[in-house]
Amino acid sequence: MTERSVICKGKIMIKEKKKRDRKLKKLNHTDRILQAAEVLFAEKGFYLTTLEEIARGAHLAKGTIYLHFKNKRDLFISVIEKKLDVLLEKIKNEIQKEDSPSNKIRKAIETQLKFLEQNRNFFKILQSLSGEYKREMEKELAERVIQKNARYLEMLRQLIWQAVRRKEIKPLNTRKLAVILVGMVHSLTINWISQKERGSLFEDHNLVWEIFWNGAKAD
């Protein structure tokens, strides 16, 4: 990398930070804290991120964070919880526009991949939930995050069951089909995150659907 390219990259990063800061100042305190926390948790992880850094990123006093969140752990889980709520609501709204169960399943895939592409930091935070994190936050994760993931899986399972009843899909184990579908989306997102030169994650919805549909569609 040349000196000129380093300078250009630095200018771009400064410009993006200023743009992000302007957006933050327009939000209420809770959302400002959540957005600043999301960026820092994605960049540094849970343990290396401090509440002081989050407060600076949100342009607020550290004490203001405690008016909205009990502690750093509560804030970390709240970031995940809020994004999951937004994702689930988007999926529910989008699938209502479709007529058949199979079209609803396809729309759910499209919506999830598009959301993950637009919220890369959120997925990085999910991926940072190592075994140690999970053990330490087991109760909170079970009550606030894992249940939401389970609801999405159940939503897919029910759509697949409806597709089976309408003879759109073979009479296979509906829960396992839902797990396979979620697993494909998850694996593609991990691969996309790891690439230096990223294309569009959303465009992979056709690939996911073709693999799933060709394997599960009724004869």
Legacy VTK file of the C-alpha trace (Angstrom):
# vtk DataFile Version 3.0
C-alpha trace
ASCII
DATASET POLYDATA
POINTS 219 float
0.000 0.000 0.000
1.436 3.362 -1.030
1.665 6.412 1.222
-0.962 8.150 -0.917
-3.425 5.261 -0.571
-2.879 5.206 3.204
-3.668 8.933 3.395
-6.781 8.491 1.226
-7.973 5.587 3.375
-7.408 7.686 6.507
-9.438 10.560 5.084
-12.281 8.202 4.185
-12.311 6.761 7.717
-12.394 10.264 9.247
-15.216 11.268 6.901
-17.218 8.138 7.813
-16.689 8.776 11.529
-17.924 12.377 11.220
-20.971 11.160 9.298
-21.657 8.533 11.961
-21.258 11.128 14.718
-23.772 13.471 13.039
-26.307 10.645 12.828
-25.754 9.719 16.475
-26.498 13.245 17.702
-29.951 13.069 16.095
-30.918 9.976 18.100
-32.256 9.681 21.646
-29.799 8.705 24.373
-30.695 5.010 24.388
-30.227 4.615 20.641
-27.008 6.657 20.695
-25.571 4.346 23.334
-26.709 1.215 21.460
-25.221 2.378 18.153
-21.898 3.394 19.685
-21.757 0.118 21.618
-22.508 -1.922 18.494
-19.546 -0.409 16.631
-17.121 -0.888 19.519
-18.246 -4.391 20.499
-17.863 -5.453 16.860
-14.387 -3.914 16.599
-12.926 -4.840 20.009
-15.149 -7.500 21.528
-16.953 -7.473 24.867
-13.993 -7.642 27.241
-11.760 -5.017 25.589
-14.539 -2.462 25.159
-15.029 -0.069 28.071
-18.077 1.940 29.047
-15.893 5.064 28.888
-15.233 4.388 25.194
-18.908 3.783 24.520
-19.839 7.028 26.290
-17.308 8.954 24.194
-18.608 7.301 21.036
-22.171 8.284 21.952
-21.079 11.826 22.960
-22.543 11.328 26.425
-21.301 11.173 29.988
-20.490 7.693 31.278
-23.112 8.088 34.007
-25.817 8.479 31.374
-25.272 4.869 30.321
-26.332 3.678 33.789
-29.625 5.530 33.407
-30.496 3.188 30.530
-28.519 -0.036 31.169
-27.557 -1.870 34.364
-23.976 -2.602 33.318
-21.809 -3.479 30.323
-23.225 -6.993 30.099
-26.770 -5.664 30.010
-25.754 -3.231 27.251
-24.020 -5.952 25.232
-27.077 -8.213 25.304
-29.357 -5.239 24.612
-27.450 -4.514 21.389
-28.090 -8.076 20.180
-31.672 -8.104 21.446
-32.601 -4.823 19.720
-31.187 -5.938 16.358
-32.943 -9.306 16.581
-36.227 -7.519 17.274
-35.740 -5.343 14.178
-34.811 -8.361 12.027
-37.784 -10.453 13.169
-40.176 -7.564 12.593
-38.799 -7.012 9.083
-39.192 -10.693 8.232
-42.773 -10.792 9.569
-43.725 -7.712 7.544
-42.118 -8.974 4.344
-43.534 -12.505 4.362
-47.053 -11.147 4.828
-46.803 -9.730 1.303
-46.418 -13.221 -0.198
-49.202 -15.664 -0.976
-47.792 -19.209 -0.797
-45.722 -20.778 2.027
-42.805 -21.451 -0.333
-42.735 -17.790 -1.416
-42.837 -16.743 2.240
-39.821 -18.976 2.989
-37.923 -17.472 0.072
-38.785 -13.940 1.204
-37.569 -14.746 4.730
-34.187 -15.802 3.293
-33.943 -12.644 1.180
-34.862 -10.396 4.100
-32.388 -12.021 6.493
-29.461 -11.851 4.054
-30.216 -8.238 3.169
-30.407 -7.317 6.856
-27.115 -9.058 7.661
-25.402 -7.302 4.754
-26.621 -3.954 6.055
-25.758 -4.802 9.689
-22.344 -6.440 9.480
-21.371 -5.292 12.982
-24.382 -7.083 14.436
-23.331 -10.388 12.890
-19.731 -9.914 14.071
-21.031 -9.469 17.610
-23.085 -12.658 17.320
-19.986 -14.481 16.125
-17.987 -13.156 19.090
-20.202 -15.112 21.476
-17.574 -17.697 22.286
-18.037 -20.502 24.783
-16.668 -18.315 27.575
-19.105 -15.478 26.805
-21.993 -17.922 26.670
-21.124 -19.486 30.016
-20.788 -16.104 31.695
-24.027 -14.734 30.245
-25.947 -17.995 30.002
-29.063 -16.912 31.911
-29.435 -13.512 30.208
-28.782 -14.993 26.763
-31.360 -17.724 27.317
-34.018 -15.253 28.455
-33.389 -12.440 25.986
-31.579 -13.741 22.896
-31.839 -17.505 22.485
-35.640 -17.370 22.807
-35.815 -14.883 19.911
-33.639 -17.135 17.758
-35.893 -20.038 18.673
-38.965 -18.034 17.638
-37.456 -17.378 14.211
-36.632 -21.053 13.797
-40.204 -21.931 14.767
-41.554 -19.378 12.288
-39.577 -21.067 9.495
-40.649 -24.520 10.688
-44.308 -23.525 10.531
-43.903 -22.097 7.025
-42.215 -25.320 5.910
-45.012 -27.359 7.541
-47.582 -25.287 5.640
-45.641 -25.900 2.421
-45.652 -29.641 3.155
-49.435 -29.583 3.700
-49.881 -27.841 0.356
-47.603 -30.434 -1.256
-45.048 -27.785 -2.239
-42.369 -29.530 -0.166
-41.682 -33.206 0.529
-42.983 -34.592 3.860
-39.592 -34.361 5.595
-38.719 -33.371 9.173
-39.790 -29.715 9.217
-37.598 -28.667 12.149
-34.479 -30.165 10.590
-35.265 -28.429 7.292
-35.566 -25.109 9.165
-32.231 -25.739 10.914
-30.562 -26.550 7.565
-31.940 -23.359 6.032
-30.712 -21.194 8.918
-27.347 -22.979 8.787
-26.864 -22.162 5.094
-27.559 -18.472 5.702
-25.211 -18.456 8.703
-22.367 -20.164 6.818
-22.660 -17.853 3.811
-22.576 -14.820 6.107
-19.422 -16.076 7.856
-17.765 -16.572 4.479
-18.866 -13.096 3.328
-17.556 -11.422 6.502
-14.149 -13.103 6.079
-13.624 -11.895 2.498
-11.457 -8.816 1.880
-13.185 -8.099 -1.413
-16.877 -8.448 -0.620
-19.621 -8.683 -3.161
-23.274 -8.572 -2.185
-24.385 -11.044 0.473
-27.986 -10.394 -0.510
-27.342 -11.765 -4.006
-26.652 -15.176 -2.453
-30.350 -15.566 -1.641
-30.835 -17.209 -5.043
-28.110 -19.765 -4.260
-29.617 -20.599 -0.847
-33.076 -20.941 -2.318
-31.988 -23.121 -5.243
-30.154 -25.538 -2.954
-33.025 -25.701 -0.480
-35.824 -25.838 -3.055
-34.190 -28.407 -5.330
-33.623 -30.680 -2.352
-36.964 -30.184 -0.609
-39.578 -29.498 -3.285
-42.253 -32.108 -3.817
-41.995 -34.276 -6.945
LINES 1 220
219 0 1 2 3 4 5 6 7 8 9 10 11 12 13 14 15 16 17 18 19 20 21 22 23 24 25 26 27 28 29 30 31 32 33 34 35 36 37 38 39 40 41 42 43 44 45 46 47 48 49 50 51 52 53 54 55 56 57 58 59 60 61 62 63 64 65 66 67 68 69 70 71 72 73 74 75 76 77 78 79 80 81 82 83 84 85 86 87 88 89 90 91 92 93 94 95 96 97 98 99 100 101 102 103 104 105 106 107 108 109 110 111 112 113 114 115 116 117 118 119 120 121 122 123 124 125 126 127 128 129 130 131 132 133 134 135 136 137 138 139 140 141 142 143 144 145 146 147 148 149 150 151 152 153 154 155 156 157 158 159 160 161 162 163 164 165 166 167 168 169 170 171 172 173 174 175 176 177 178 179 180 181 182 183 184 185 186 187 188 189 190 191 192 193 194 195 196 197 198 199 200 201 202 203 204 205 206 207 208 209 210 211 212 213 214 215 216 217 218
